[in-house]
Every structure is written in structure tokens, then in C-alpha cells.
Amino acid sequence: MFKKHQALFAGILLVLIFAVAGCKTKYEKLKASNDNAKKFQEGKRLYDKKEYSKALGLFETLLTRYRGQDGAVDLFYYNAYTNYRLKDYTAAAYHFKDFATSYPSDPRAEECRFLTAYCYYLDAPVFSLDQENTLKCIESLQLFINLYPKSERDAEASKLIQNLRDRLEQKAYANAKMYLTIGENQSAVIAFGNMLRDYPDTKYAEELEFLTIKAQYAYAHESREYKQEERYTQTITDADLFVDKYPKSAYVSQAQAVKKDSQSAILSVKRLMAEALNNDRIARRLAKKDSVAIPLSEKPDLNKKIP
């Protein structure tokens, strides 16, 4: 009896396996066949059923065969959208662009040109990562606006461009502040200046101009003595300009304190340089001093609150 049950179970299992294999074989047979028209129709049916992976499997076998033939336009359109539905935005962008370039007179070319840029947008990284795709997306969106200046999608394209520019601005802001955090003060001064030049309307302008004063002061402090007067003077100039421009800023008192410290530092370095003229030991010490690698304990604490 037990053996009969085993045999019956094995038979049912084999029937199920063959049934499943038969269904799979039907799709695979079609995929391997030369019936291009049937493949395309089945691919569209699968696409409409949201079975995108299977649909793509059929469309991809047709791409090289269909190019230049009747039905090629629809195939390439469906193929691009299938990649888009599968969230493969890199491939989708490529195929949407290929469609718009290959069939510029097709009514769907405008849509595909926009979706090319939109796929770049969806694939663009967060602000803290590499921004190559961000720049590529801005270029592609601007190209769309230039090609279709009266498109109803222009407003959305402009909005996306602004969003991407905000990302680039935020990354530039974070990078500039990083230099100050790690003590690369000259680089911080340059980075703050570059950002204020590249983003003249940035919302971070007030903070960046104040941080420039802090970075310039630290840069002067770590410089060789014969360079300090010039660099402290620049700090004082930056502080005066800041107070004139932002008289009600929360940073005013700190800017004024940095200015006062810079003025005191100039007096000290002037005295030291005067002594060096009459004291060979001091002169030799200043000549040998490595002004770049200042011990951390001797650097000013830029995070310390200035009264």
C-alpha cells in the first residue's frame, strides 16, 4: 500500500513538473523563434499585463532584427518604456535618446527626449556623491527646453534643473566647509570664494562670508611671520566688509572679535620682525620655522565661541 502511494505521489509530481516546464517552454520557444510579429505582439501583451521582465526578454531579441522595418518605431518605443518600468534608468535613458534621435519626426520624439533627461534625473545621486549624472541631466534638460521651447513640459524641465542646481550648490557648500573642518584653511578661503562666485544668489552667502573671515584668520596664524601681516590685514578687510554688508547679522560680534585679534597679531608680529633685525638667534629661528605643519595644540580653535 505504501509503495502504491509513493508511486501515485511521484506520478502527480511528474505531471506538475511537466506542466510547469510546458508553460516555460512555450515562452522560451517563442523567444527563440523567428516569428518576429508574434514575438512583438506577445511582448506588448506581457507589457500591458505589467510582466515587464518577460516583455523585455522578447523585445531585446527583436531590436537588431526590426531596425529599418515596419513596426520598428513601436518596438523601440516599447523597449525604452519597458526598461523605464523596470527602473533601469541608465538603459531607459539610452533607449529614449536613441528613439528621439532616430525618429525625430515621430510625435513621441518630444516625450522621449524629455524622458531621456528625466531618467538622468532619477539616476542622479544625492548631493554628497559624485555629480557627473547631475551635470549630464542639467545639460539634457536644457537641450530639451532649447529643442521644444513651447512644450507643456518646459515648466517641469525648468523645475528639475533648479532642483539639480540646488544639489550642486549644497555639495559645493559641504565641500567648502569640509576644508575648514580639516584645517585646510587656505583651501577653505579659495573654496568659499569660488562658491560665492559660482552661486551669487546662494542662501548660504552670509554664513560663507563669515566663514571666510575665520578661515583667513587661521590661514594667517599658521603662515610664516613675514607673511602674517599681509594675511591678517586681509582678515581685517574681510571683517569690515562683512559688518558693513550684514550689520544685523548674528555673526557681527564674532567678526569684530576676529578683527580685534588680527590687529593684536599684527602688532605682535611687527615687534617680532623688528627684534629679528637686531637678533641673529631670532632671525635664524624664524628662517627655519616650518609654518605649514603647526602642531594642533598651537592652532586657534575655530569652533570656540568668541565672546
C-alpha positions in Angstrom: 0.0 0.0 0.0 2.8 2.4 1.0 4.6 1.7 -2.3 1.4 2.4 -4.3 1.0 5.8 -2.6 4.7 6.6 -3.3 4.2 5.7 -6.9 1.0 7.8 -7.1 2.7 10.8 -5.5 5.7 10.5 -7.8 3.3 10.4 -10.8 1.4 13.5 -9.7 4.7 15.3 -9.1 6.0 14.4 -12.6 2.8 15.7 -14.1 3.1 19.0 -12.3 6.8 19.3 -13.3 6.0 18.7 -17.0 3.0 21.1 -16.8 5.3 23.9 -15.4 8.0 23.0 -17.9 5.5 23.1 -20.7 4.4 26.7 -19.8 8.0 27.8 -19.6 8.9 26.0 -22.9 6.1 27.9 -24.7 7.7 31.3 -23.8 11.2 30.1 -24.4 10.2 28.6 -27.8 8.6 31.8 -28.9 11.7 33.8 -27.7 14.0 31.5 -29.8 11.7 31.5 -32.8 11.9 33.7 -36.0 8.3 34.7 -35.8 9.0 38.4 -35.1 5.5 39.6 -35.5 4.2 37.1 -32.9 7.0 37.9 -30.6 6.2 41.6 -30.7 2.5 41.1 -30.1 3.2 38.8 -27.2 5.8 41.3 -25.8 3.1 44.1 -25.9 0.6 41.7 -24.2 3.1 41.0 -21.5 3.9 44.7 -21.2 0.2 45.5 -20.7 0.0 42.8 -18.0 3.0 44.5 -16.3 5.1 41.5 -16.8 8.0 43.7 -17.8 10.9 41.3 -17.4 9.3 38.8 -19.8 8.3 41.5 -22.2 11.9 42.9 -22.3 13.2 39.4 -23.0 11.2 39.3 -26.2 11.8 42.9 -27.2 15.6 42.5 -26.9 15.6 39.6 -29.4 13.9 41.9 -31.9 15.9 45.1 -31.7 18.6 44.2 -34.3 16.1 42.4 -36.5 13.5 45.1 -36.6 15.7 48.1 -37.2 14.6 49.7 -40.5 11.5 47.5 -40.9 7.8 48.2 -40.4 7.0 48.2 -36.7 10.5 49.2 -35.6 9.3 52.5 -34.3 6.8 51.0 -31.9 9.2 48.3 -30.8 11.9 50.8 -29.8 9.3 52.9 -28.0 8.0 49.9 -26.1 11.5 48.7 -25.4 12.5 52.1 -23.9 9.4 52.2 -21.7 10.0 48.6 -20.5 13.4 49.5 -19.2 11.8 52.5 -17.6 9.2 50.4 -15.9 11.9 48.1 -14.6 13.6 51.2 -13.1 16.8 50.6 -15.2 17.1 54.3 -15.8 20.5 54.1 -17.4 19.3 51.7 -20.1 16.0 53.6 -20.4 17.8 56.9 -20.9 19.9 55.3 -23.7 16.9 53.9 -25.5 14.7 57.0 -25.1 17.6 59.1 -26.6 18.1 56.6 -29.4 14.4 56.8 -30.2 14.3 60.6 -30.2 17.5 60.8 -32.4 16.4 58.0 -34.8 12.8 59.2 -35.2 12.8 63.0 -34.7 9.6 63.5 -36.7 7.6 60.9 -34.7 5.0 62.6 -32.5 6.5 60.7 -29.5 10.0 62.1 -30.0 9.4 65.1 -27.7 8.2 62.8 -25.0 11.2 60.5 -25.4 13.6 63.5 -25.4 12.1 64.6 -22.1 12.2 61.1 -20.6 15.9 60.8 -21.5 16.6 63.7 -19.2 14.1 62.5 -16.6 15.9 59.2 -16.4 19.1 61.0 -15.8 17.3 62.9 -13.0 16.0 59.7 -11.4 19.5 58.2 -11.7 21.3 61.3 -10.3 22.9 60.7 -6.9 22.3 62.5 -3.7 24.3 65.7 -3.2 27.1 64.1 -1.2 28.1 61.7 -4.1 29.7 62.2 -7.5 27.6 64.6 -9.6 28.5 63.5 -13.1 24.9 62.4 -13.8 23.6 65.6 -12.3 25.6 67.7 -14.8 24.6 65.4 -17.6 20.9 65.7 -16.6 21.0 69.5 -16.5 22.6 69.5 -19.9 19.9 67.1 -21.2 17.0 69.1 -19.7 18.4 72.4 -21.1 18.7 70.7 -24.5 15.0 69.7 -24.3 14.0 73.2 -23.5 16.0 74.5 -26.4 14.5 72.0 -28.8 10.9 72.4 -27.6 10.6 75.9 -26.3 6.8 75.8 -26.5 6.4 72.3 -24.9 4.0 71.9 -22.0 6.8 70.0 -20.3 9.1 73.1 -20.2 7.9 74.2 -16.8 8.7 70.8 -15.3 12.1 70.7 -17.0 13.0 74.1 -15.6 11.8 73.0 -12.1 14.0 69.9 -12.4 17.0 72.0 -13.5 16.6 74.2 -10.4 16.4 71.2 -8.2 19.6 69.8 -9.6 21.4 73.1 -9.3 20.4 73.2 -5.6 22.0 69.8 -5.3 25.2 71.1 -6.8 25.1 74.2 -4.6 24.6 72.0 -1.5 27.6 69.8 -2.5 29.8 72.9 -3.0 28.8 74.2 0.4 29.6 70.9 2.1 32.9 70.6 0.3 34.0 74.2 1.2 33.1 73.7 4.9 35.0 70.4 4.9 38.2 72.2 4.1 37.7 74.4 7.2 36.8 71.4 9.4 40.0 69.5 8.5 42.2 72.6 8.9 43.0 73.2 5.2 42.4 76.9 5.7 43.9 78.3 2.5 41.8 75.8 0.5 38.8 76.8 2.5 39.3 80.5 1.7 39.5 79.6 -2.0 36.5 77.3 -1.9 34.3 79.8 -0.2 35.3 82.4 -2.8 34.6 80.0 -5.6 31.2 79.2 -4.3 30.2 82.8 -3.8 31.3 83.4 -7.4 29.5 80.4 -8.9 26.3 80.9 -6.8 26.0 84.6 -6.3 22.4 84.2 -5.0 23.2 81.4 -2.7 21.2 81.2 0.6 24.5 80.4 2.3 26.1 83.7 1.4 26.1 85.4 4.8 27.5 82.2 6.5 30.1 81.7 3.8 31.4 85.3 4.1 31.7 84.9 7.8 33.5 81.5 7.5 35.9 83.2 5.0 36.9 85.5 7.8 37.5 82.6 10.2 39.5 80.6 7.5 41.5 83.7 6.6 42.4 84.3 10.2 43.5 80.7 10.7 45.5 80.8 7.4 47.3 84.0 8.6 48.0 82.4 12.0 49.7 79.4 10.5 51.7 81.4 8.0 55.4 82.4 8.3 55.8 85.6 10.2 56.9 87.6 7.2 53.5 86.8 5.5 51.3 87.2 8.6 50.9 91.0 8.5 49.6 90.8 4.9 47.2 88.0 5.7 45.9 89.4 9.0 45.3 92.6 7.1 43.1 90.7 4.6 41.2 89.2 7.6 40.5 92.7 8.9 39.4 93.9 5.4 37.0 90.9 5.2 35.6 91.5 8.6 35.0 95.2 7.9 33.2 94.3 4.6 31.1 91.7 6.4 30.0 94.1 9.1 29.1 96.8 6.5 27.1 94.3 4.4 25.4 92.5 7.3 25.1 95.0 10.2 22.4 92.9 11.9 24.0 89.5 11.4 24.3 87.1 14.3 27.9 86.8 13.3 28.8 90.5 13.7 30.2 90.2 17.2 32.4 87.3 16.2 33.6 89.1 13.1 34.6 92.1 15.2 36.4 89.8 17.7 38.4 88.2 14.9 39.3 91.7 13.6 40.5 92.7 17.1 42.6 89.5 17.4 44.1 90.2 13.9 45.0 93.7 14.9 46.8 92.4 18.0 48.5 89.7 16.0 49.8 92.4 13.5 51.3 94.4 16.4 53.0 91.2 17.8 54.4 90.1 14.5 55.7 93.6 13.8 57.6 93.6 17.1 59.0 90.2 16.4 60.2 91.1 13.0 61.8 94.3 14.4 63.6 92.2 17.0 64.8 89.8 14.3 66.7 92.7 12.6 68.9 93.0 15.7 68.9 89.4 17.0 70.5 86.7 14.8 69.1 83.9 17.0 65.5 85.1 16.4 66.2 85.6 12.7 67.6 82.1 12.4 64.7 80.6 14.2 62.2 82.4 12.0 64.0 81.3 8.9 63.9 77.7 9.9 60.3 77.6 11.2 58.0 75.3 9.3 54.9 77.4 9.1 52.8 74.8 7.3 52.9 72.0 9.8 51.8 73.8 13.0 51.0 71.4 15.9 47.3 71.1 16.6 47.7 72.5 20.1 49.1 75.7 18.7 46.3 76.3 16.1 43.4 78.6 17.0 40.2 76.8 18.0 37.8 77.9 15.3 34.8 76.2 16.9 35.3 78.0 20.2 32.6 80.6 20.8 34.1 84.1 20.7 32.6 86.4 23.3 
